Amino acid sequence: QVRLVESGGGSVQAGGSLKLSCAVSEFHFSQYCMAWFRQGPGQNREGVATLGGKGTTNRFTTYEESVKGRFTISIDNMKTTLDLQMNNLTPDDTAMYYCAVRGGVQCKTIPHAGFFDDWGQGTQVTVSS
């Protein structure tokens, strides 16, 4: 059974940076779609970034418009983690952040939350002004 465990959340001031990591285990698919979502208080869960690919090559990343140029999604093959580097954070980035994966398919857009089979428990990011 796939297991996802997020870490790296915390509280920072506006303009600061955080790196989220999602430890992925028991995920044995050559093709995959992996993503970071976030959900603020009273808001729907929204996709922030996705990474689709096959093996360790031909990876394709997609970003939600408001995070383009600030966030970077990547896979650390050695640590088997899905990472999200977040720079120049603003209070609007405050939310619970979740990683999600689905095997057997790739993605070149940000799917809706229902597309994903497995989710982590979330890690809180709070940005103060």
C-alpha positions in Angstrom: 0.0 0.0 0.0 1.3 3.4 -1.0 2.3 5.6 1.9 3.0 9.3 1.8 4.3 11.4 4.6 4.8 15.1 4.3 7.3 17.2 6.3 8.9 20.6 6.2 6.0 22.9 6.9 6.2 25.8 9.4 5.8 29.5 10.0 7.7 32.1 8.0 7.5 35.7 7.3 6.5 37.0 3.9 9.4 36.8 1.5 10.8 33.7 3.2 11.3 30.2 1.9 10.3 26.7 2.9 11.0 23.3 1.4 8.3 20.6 1.7 9.1 16.9 1.3 6.8 14.0 0.8 8.4 10.6 1.5 6.9 8.1 -0.9 7.0 4.4 -0.2 5.5 1.3 -1.8 4.9 3.1 -5.0 6.0 0.8 -7.9 4.8 2.4 -11.1 7.0 3.3 -14.1 4.5 6.1 -15.1 3.2 8.5 -12.6 1.5 11.7 -11.8 2.6 13.4 -8.5 1.3 16.6 -7.1 1.2 19.1 -4.3 -2.2 20.5 -3.3 -3.1 23.1 -0.7 -6.2 23.9 1.2 -6.7 27.1 3.1 -9.4 27.7 5.8 -12.8 27.5 4.3 -11.4 26.9 0.8 -11.4 24.1 -1.6 -8.3 21.9 -2.1 -6.4 23.3 -5.1 -3.6 21.9 -7.1 -0.3 23.9 -6.8 2.1 21.8 -8.9 2.3 18.5 -10.7 5.1 16.3 -12.0 4.3 13.6 -14.5 6.7 11.2 -16.0 8.0 7.8 -16.8 11.0 6.5 -14.9 13.6 9.2 -14.3 13.4 10.9 -17.7 10.8 12.8 -19.6 9.4 14.5 -16.6 6.9 17.3 -17.1 6.0 19.9 -14.5 3.0 22.2 -14.3 2.3 25.0 -11.9 -0.7 26.9 -10.8 -0.5 30.5 -12.1 0.0 32.2 -8.7 3.1 30.1 -7.8 4.9 30.1 -11.2 8.4 31.4 -10.8 8.3 30.9 -7.0 7.6 27.2 -6.4 9.6 24.2 -7.8 8.4 20.6 -7.7 10.9 17.9 -8.1 11.7 14.3 -7.2 14.7 13.3 -5.2 15.5 9.9 -6.5 18.0 9.1 -3.8 15.7 9.9 -1.0 12.5 8.9 -2.9 10.8 12.1 -1.9 8.6 14.5 -3.8 9.7 18.0 -2.9 8.3 21.4 -3.2 10.7 24.3 -2.9 8.7 27.5 -2.1 10.4 30.9 -2.4 9.2 34.4 -1.9 6.2 33.2 0.2 3.2 35.5 0.7 0.3 35.3 3.3 -1.9 34.0 0.4 0.3 30.8 0.5 -0.9 30.0 4.0 -2.6 26.6 3.9 -2.3 23.0 4.7 -0.2 21.4 1.9 -0.8 17.8 0.8 1.1 15.5 -1.6 -0.8 13.1 -3.8 0.2 10.4 -6.3 -1.4 8.3 -9.0 0.5 5.5 -10.8 0.1 4.2 -14.3 -0.6 7.5 -15.9 1.3 10.7 -16.6 0.0 14.3 -16.3 0.8 17.5 -18.2 -1.9 19.6 -16.5 -3.1 19.9 -12.9 -5.8 17.3 -12.4 -8.6 17.8 -9.9 -8.2 16.3 -6.5 -10.4 13.3 -7.3 -7.9 12.1 -9.9 -5.4 11.0 -7.2 -5.6 7.7 -5.4 -3.3 8.3 -2.5 -2.7 11.3 -0.2 -0.5 12.3 2.6 -1.7 13.7 5.9 -0.7 17.3 5.2 1.8 19.8 6.6 0.8 23.3 7.6 2.4 26.4 6.1 1.8 29.7 7.7 3.1 33.0 6.2 2.9 36.2 8.2 3.0 39.7 6.8 
